[in-house]
Amino acid sequence: MSNVRNTAAAIAVLVLLAACSPEVGSKEWCADLKQKPKGEWTANEAADYAKHCLF
């Protein structure tokens, strides 16, 4: 029962953290990604940045 409770708590935390992230392509998202070192960007982040923030 303890494993189920721990798993549920972990899922709840992940959902809450994901809900706090700005929407991809928003001004806040572009600013956040611009602050992040480019070596840490994922391929999807780089593509989304080019699509939403540059063009």
Backbone hydrogen bonds, N-H to C=O, Kabsch-Sander energy under -0.5 kcal/mol:
donor,donor_aa,acceptor,acceptor_aa,energy
5,R,1,M,-1.9
6,N,2,S,-2.4
7,T,3,N,-2.4
8,A,4,V,-2.5
9,A,5,R,-2.2
10,A,6,N,-2.3
11,I,7,T,-2.3
12,A,8,A,-2.2
13,V,9,A,-2.1
14,L,10,A,-2.1
15,V,11,I,-2.4
16,L,12,A,-2.2
17,L,13,V,-2.4
18,A,14,L,-2.3
19,A,15,V,-1.8
20,C,16,L,-0.7
20,C,17,L,-0.7
21,S,18,A,-1.0
26,S,23,E,-2.3
30,C,26,S,-2.5
31,A,27,K,-2.3
32,D,28,E,-2.6
33,L,29,W,-2.6
34,K,30,C,-2.2
35,Q,31,A,-1.4
36,K,32,D,-1.0
40,E,37,P,-2.2
41,W,38,K,-1.0
46,A,42,T,-2.3
47,A,43,A,-2.2
48,D,44,N,-2.7
49,Y,45,E,-2.7
50,A,46,A,-2.3
51,K,47,A,-2.3
52,H,48,D,-3.0
53,C,49,Y,-2.5
54,L,49,Y,-1.1
55,F,50,A,-1.1
